[in-house]
């Protein structure tokens, strides 16, 4: 039996974890959410604002696992306002949770703090590992650096502190893949930009499996991605083949930039090359269900 608290548990990744852990009826799951939802079975919802203390902090006492997924989506235009919200949503919630954990009589055994594999520089040559990865200096990378800096600033001697640098999570029912599949069906499944940029990803099943695996590992930073990243051109080709789409119109960089403005996002989410390697997961003996995109089941 585990007592699990998930901050930001109503988002895409939070729902994946909740769905997984609630299957064992002995587990008790508490979701910290800005919206008050109806409790169901062994899942309870606690309202919070991510900034201030509240009644919910009492539920952190004696927690086995605390998972923080809070943060405004980066799938937006990087306006001054949105940038401020991206920073504040991450830094305020992480600061608050760390301060609370320091005060608890019986703090969580494990505190898993999400981060992103986009903390590494764009790379088409070198694999970015936890030990030798090169941290970049643009907005997205700076967000991750500040996020992790805040988490690391609080000593929690009785709690294992784990940072997950998560790559794109692929699944058929949420996240980016359904959009990619839809574009392919309309004929826009060709390479994007040069097509040489790498895509690092992890499947929904392996993401949940990795989080559960890390509950029993030592403190540290872990890359959550398959060991075999794939170039955009090959990724798009496999999507077309699996969907039996014979037309794949390429999308040049300038078109992606214009399209990003139109749909309210940033083209770097597609154009940045993420060549990340899960060295520490593999060293610890983690086994991926899906090692490469070609074996992913649509």
PEFEN-V682665 format. One record per residue. N is the residue number from 1. RES is the residue in one letter. OMEGA is omega in radians with two decimals (* if undefined). NEAR is the number of other C-alpha atoms within 10 Angstrom. Layout:
n:N res:RES omega:OMEGA near:NEAR
n:N res:RES omega:OMEGA near:NEAR
//
This chain:
n:1 res:X omega:3.08 near:9
n:2 res:X omega:2.98 near:15
n:3 res:X omega:-3.02 near:19
n:4 res:X omega:3.06 near:25
n:5 res:X omega:-3.14 near:27
n:6 res:X omega:3.06 near:23
n:7 res:X omega:-3.05 near:26
n:8 res:X omega:-3.04 near:23
n:9 res:X omega:3.14 near:23
n:10 res:X omega:3.08 near:21
n:11 res:X omega:-3.07 near:14
n:12 res:X omega:-3.10 near:14
n:13 res:X omega:3.12 near:18
n:14 res:X omega:3.12 near:20
n:15 res:X omega:3.09 near:15
n:16 res:X omega:-3.11 near:17
n:17 res:X omega:3.13 near:22
n:18 res:X omega:3.14 near:21
n:19 res:X omega:-3.12 near:13
n:20 res:X omega:-3.02 near:14
n:21 res:X omega:-3.11 near:21
n:22 res:X omega:3.14 near:17
n:23 res:X omega:3.04 near:10
n:24 res:X omega:-3.05 near:12
n:25 res:X omega:3.09 near:13
n:26 res:X omega:3.10 near:12
n:27 res:X omega:3.01 near:15
n:28 res:X omega:-3.04 near:18
n:29 res:X omega:3.09 near:24
n:30 res:X omega:-3.12 near:24
n:31 res:X omega:3.02 near:26
n:32 res:X omega:-3.03 near:24
n:33 res:X omega:3.09 near:20
n:34 res:X omega:3.10 near:15
n:35 res:X omega:3.12 near:12
n:36 res:X omega:3.13 near:13
n:37 res:X omega:-3.14 near:13
n:38 res:X omega:3.08 near:10
n:39 res:X omega:3.14 near:12
n:40 res:X omega:3.11 near:9
n:41 res:X omega:-3.12 near:10
n:42 res:X omega:3.09 near:16
n:43 res:X omega:3.14 near:19
n:44 res:X omega:-3.11 near:16
n:45 res:X omega:-3.13 near:22
n:46 res:X omega:-3.09 near:21
n:47 res:X omega:3.06 near:15
n:48 res:X omega:3.13 near:20
n:49 res:X omega:3.12 near:14
n:50 res:X omega:-3.09 near:24
n:51 res:X omega:-3.00 near:15
n:52 res:X omega:3.11 near:10
n:53 res:X omega:3.13 near:13
n:54 res:X omega:-3.11 near:12
n:55 res:X omega:-3.06 near:9
n:56 res:X omega:-3.04 near:15
n:57 res:X omega:3.12 near:15
n:58 res:X omega:-3.11 near:10
n:59 res:X omega:3.10 near:13
n:60 res:X omega:3.11 near:22
n:61 res:X omega:3.08 near:17
n:62 res:X omega:3.14 near:16
n:63 res:X omega:3.05 near:20
n:64 res:X omega:-3.07 near:19
n:65 res:X omega:3.01 near:23
n:66 res:X omega:-3.13 near:25
n:67 res:X omega:3.14 near:23
n:68 res:X omega:-3.14 near:23
n:69 res:X omega:-2.98 near:22
n:70 res:X omega:3.06 near:25
n:71 res:X omega:3.08 near:23
n:72 res:X omega:-3.14 near:17
n:73 res:X omega:3.08 near:11
n:74 res:X omega:3.09 near:15
n:75 res:X omega:-3.12 near:13
n:76 res:X omega:3.03 near:18
n:77 res:X omega:-3.12 near:17
n:78 res:X omega:3.03 near:16
n:79 res:X omega:3.11 near:9
n:80 res:X omega:-3.13 near:9
n:81 res:X omega:-3.12 near:9
n:82 res:X omega:3.09 near:15
n:83 res:X omega:-3.14 near:17
n:84 res:X omega:-3.14 near:12
n:85 res:X omega:3.11 near:16
n:86 res:X omega:3.09 near:19
n:87 res:X omega:-2.99 near:19
n:88 res:X omega:-3.11 near:18
n:89 res:X omega:-3.14 near:18
n:90 res:X omega:-3.04 near:24
n:91 res:X omega:-3.12 near:23
n:92 res:X omega:-3.10 near:18
n:93 res:X omega:3.13 near:22
n:94 res:X omega:3.09 near:25
n:95 res:X omega:-3.12 near:17
n:96 res:X omega:-3.11 near:14
n:97 res:X omega:3.13 near:21
n:98 res:X omega:3.12 near:18
n:99 res:X omega:-3.14 near:15
n:100 res:X omega:-3.13 near:16
n:101 res:X omega:3.10 near:22
n:102 res:X omega:-3.05 near:17
n:103 res:X omega:-3.01 near:11
n:104 res:X omega:3.07 near:14
n:105 res:X omega:3.11 near:10
n:106 res:X omega:-3.06 near:15
n:107 res:X omega:3.11 near:22
n:108 res:X omega:3.08 near:25
n:109 res:X omega:-3.12 near:16
n:110 res:X omega:3.07 near:24
n:111 res:X omega:3.14 near:26
n:112 res:X omega:-3.11 near:23
n:113 res:X omega:3.13 near:21
n:114 res:X omega:2.99 near:23
n:115 res:X omega:-3.09 near:26
n:116 res:X omega:3.08 near:21
n:117 res:X omega:3.11 near:27
n:118 res:X omega:3.06 near:25
n:119 res:X omega:-3.14 near:25
n:120 res:X omega:3.11 near:25
n:121 res:X omega:3.06 near:22
n:122 res:X omega:-3.05 near:21
n:123 res:X omega:3.00 near:17
n:124 res:X omega:-3.09 near:14
n:125 res:X omega:-2.98 near:10
n:126 res:X omega:3.00 near:15
n:127 res:X omega:3.11 near:19
n:128 res:X omega:3.10 near:23
n:129 res:X omega:3.12 near:19
n:130 res:X omega:-3.08 near:19
n:131 res:X omega:-3.00 near:10
n:132 res:X omega:3.12 near:9
n:133 res:X omega:-3.12 near:17
n:134 res:X omega:-3.11 near:16
n:135 res:X omega:-3.12 near:17
n:136 res:X omega:-3.01 near:15
n:137 res:X omega:3.09 near:13
n:138 res:X omega:-3.04 near:10
n:139 res:X omega:-3.08 near:13
n:140 res:X omega:-3.14 near:21
n:141 res:X omega:3.13 near:18
n:142 res:X omega:3.08 near:16
n:143 res:X omega:-3.13 near:22
n:144 res:X omega:3.14 near:22
n:145 res:X omega:-3.13 near:18
n:146 res:X omega:3.11 near:14
n:147 res:X omega:-3.12 near:25
n:148 res:X omega:3.13 near:23
n:149 res:X omega:3.12 near:12
n:150 res:X omega:-3.13 near:15
n:151 res:X omega:-3.11 near:21
n:152 res:X omega:-3.09 near:14
n:153 res:X omega:-3.08 near:10
n:154 res:X omega:3.07 near:14
n:155 res:X omega:3.12 near:13
n:156 res:X omega:-2.98 near:19
n:157 res:X omega:-3.11 near:9
n:158 res:X omega:-3.08 near:13
n:159 res:X omega:3.00 near:20
n:160 res:X omega:-3.11 near:18
n:161 res:X omega:-3.09 near:24
n:162 res:X omega:3.05 near:23
n:163 res:X omega:3.10 near:23
n:164 res:X omega:3.05 near:20
n:165 res:X omega:-2.96 near:23
n:166 res:X omega:3.06 near:22
n:167 res:X omega:3.10 near:23
n:168 res:X omega:3.12 near:22
n:169 res:X omega:-3.07 near:21
n:170 res:X omega:3.06 near:20
n:171 res:X omega:-3.05 near:17
n:172 res:X omega:-3.04 near:14
n:173 res:X omega:-3.13 near:10
n:174 res:X omega:-3.14 near:14
n:175 res:X omega:-3.00 near:15
n:176 res:X omega:-2.98 near:13
n:177 res:X omega:3.12 near:17
n:178 res:X omega:3.10 near:14
n:179 res:X omega:3.12 near:12
n:180 res:X omega:3.14 near:15
n:181 res:X omega:-3.14 near:21
n:182 res:X omega:3.12 near:13
n:183 res:X omega:3.13 near:16
n:184 res:X omega:3.14 near:24
n:185 res:X omega:3.10 near:18
n:186 res:X omega:3.07 near:12
n:187 res:X omega:-3.10 near:16
n:188 res:X omega:-3.10 near:20
n:189 res:X omega:3.10 near:26
n:190 res:X omega:-3.14 near:23
n:191 res:X omega:-3.13 near:21
n:192 res:X omega:-3.02 near:22
n:193 res:X omega:3.13 near:21
n:194 res:X omega:-3.09 near:14
n:195 res:X omega:-3.11 near:21
n:196 res:X omega:-3.09 near:17
n:197 res:X omega:-3.12 near:24
n:198 res:X omega:3.03 near:25
n:199 res:X omega:3.01 near:24
n:200 res:X omega:-3.07 near:27
n:201 res:X omega:2.98 near:26
n:202 res:X omega:3.14 near:27
n:203 res:X omega:3.10 near:25
n:204 res:X omega:-3.10 near:20
n:205 res:X omega:-3.13 near:17
n:206 res:X omega:3.07 near:22
n:207 res:X omega:3.13 near:24
n:208 res:X omega:3.13 near:19
n:209 res:X omega:-3.13 near:17
n:210 res:X omega:3.12 near:21
n:211 res:X omega:3.12 near:16
n:212 res:X omega:3.11 near:15
n:213 res:X omega:-3.07 near:16
n:214 res:X omega:3.11 near:20
n:215 res:X omega:-3.09 near:19
n:216 res:X omega:3.12 near:11
n:217 res:X omega:-3.13 near:14
n:218 res:X omega:3.13 near:12
n:219 res:X omega:3.09 near:16
n:220 res:X omega:3.14 near:14
n:221 res:X omega:-3.13 near:21
n:222 res:X omega:3.01 near:25
n:223 res:X omega:3.10 near:25
n:224 res:X omega:-3.13 near:30
n:225 res:X omega:3.08 near:30
n:226 res:X omega:3.13 near:27
n:227 res:X omega:-3.08 near:22
n:228 res:X omega:3.07 near:19
n:229 res:X omega:-3.04 near:23
n:230 res:X omega:3.10 near:22
n:231 res:X omega:-3.10 near:20
n:232 res:X omega:-3.11 near:23
n:233 res:X omega:-3.14 near:20
n:234 res:X omega:3.11 near:18
n:235 res:X omega:-3.11 near:19
n:236 res:X omega:3.13 near:22
n:237 res:X omega:3.14 near:19
n:238 res:X omega:3.10 near:18
n:239 res:X omega:-3.14 near:23
n:240 res:X omega:-3.12 near:23
n:241 res:X omega:-3.12 near:11
n:242 res:X omega:3.14 near:13
n:243 res:X omega:-3.11 near:14
n:244 res:X omega:3.08 near:11
n:245 res:X omega:-3.02 near:18
n:246 res:X omega:3.12 near:13
n:247 res:X omega:3.11 near:14
n:248 res:X omega:-3.10 near:19
n:249 res:X omega:3.10 near:15
n:250 res:X omega:3.11 near:18
n:251 res:X omega:-3.14 near:17
n:252 res:X omega:-3.09 near:14
n:253 res:X omega:-3.08 near:17
n:254 res:X omega:3.09 near:11
n:255 res:X omega:3.08 near:14
n:256 res:X omega:3.13 near:18
n:257 res:X omega:3.11 near:16
n:258 res:X omega:3.14 near:13
n:259 res:X omega:3.13 near:15
n:260 res:X omega:3.10 near:19
n:261 res:X omega:-3.08 near:14
n:262 res:X omega:-3.09 near:11
n:263 res:X omega:3.03 near:11
n:264 res:X omega:3.10 near:13
n:265 res:X omega:-3.14 near:16
n:266 res:X omega:-3.10 near:20
n:267 res:X omega:-3.13 near:22
n:268 res:X omega:3.12 near:14
n:269 res:X omega:3.12 near:16
n:270 res:X omega:-2.97 near:18
n:271 res:X omega:-3.13 near:21
n:272 res:X omega:3.14 near:18
n:273 res:X omega:-3.12 near:25
n:274 res:X omega:3.13 near:29
n:275 res:X omega:-2.99 near:30
n:276 res:X omega:-3.08 near:32
n:277 res:X omega:-3.08 near:24
n:278 res:X omega:-3.02 near:21
n:279 res:X omega:-3.05 near:19
n:280 res:X omega:3.08 near:17
n:281 res:X omega:-3.12 near:22
n:282 res:X omega:3.11 near:15
n:283 res:X omega:-3.12 near:8
n:284 res:X omega:3.08 near:12
n:285 res:X omega:3.12 near:9
n:286 res:X omega:3.12 near:15
n:287 res:X omega:3.12 near:14
n:288 res:X omega:3.02 near:19
n:289 res:X omega:3.11 near:14
n:290 res:X omega:-3.09 near:17
n:291 res:X omega:-3.12 near:18
n:292 res:X omega:-3.01 near:18
n:293 res:X omega:-3.11 near:21
n:294 res:X omega:-3.14 near:14
n:295 res:X omega:3.12 near:10
n:296 res:X omega:-3.09 near:15
n:297 res:X omega:3.12 near:10
n:298 res:X omega:* near:10
//
